[in-house]
Amino acid sequence: MSHLPEHQTKNLVTRINRIEGQIGGIKKMIIEEQPYDQIIIQLNSARSAIQNISKILLEAQADHSLMNVAEGTALEDEMETLRKVLKQYTKMN
């Protein structure tokens, strides 16, 4: 993630911290035996937040690969890296 701007890193950490809070809230809901439909709503919200982080990282990898190619890295190497990232991304969605 060497091409990821500092402000982007802080944004991702902030998002992850928020997700950690959501997960803690979900755990509390389960312990308190809250209605399952409400728990599922919160789980879907957390999943969506994780998917958004995944999308940001996918876009960052694409930018990173393009920058590397512009700086002289072999196109095929970067394409292979991007294929691996895309494969993982599609597993999530």
Residue, then its C-alpha position, 0 to 999 in steps of 0.5 A: m500500500s505504498h501509494l496509499p495517501e496518509h489521509q486514506t490510511k487514516n480513513l480506513v482505520t477510522r472505518i475499521n474502528r467503527i466496524e469494531g464498535q458495530i461488532g461489539g454492539i452486535k455481541k451485546m445484542i446477542i447476549e441481551e437476546q435482542p430480536y434476531d431480525q434486529i441483529i441481522i440488520q446490524l450484521n448486514s450493516a457491518r458486512s456492508a461497511i467491510q465491503n466498502i473498505s474492500k472496494i476502497l482497497l481494490e481501487a487503491q490496488a488498481d491505482h497502485s498497479l498503474m503507477n507501478v507500470a508507469e514507473g517501469t514494473a512489468l505489466e504482466d506482473e502487475m496484471e497478475t497482482l491485480r487478478k489476485v486482488l480481483k479474485q479475492y474481492t469477488k469472493m466477498n461480494 
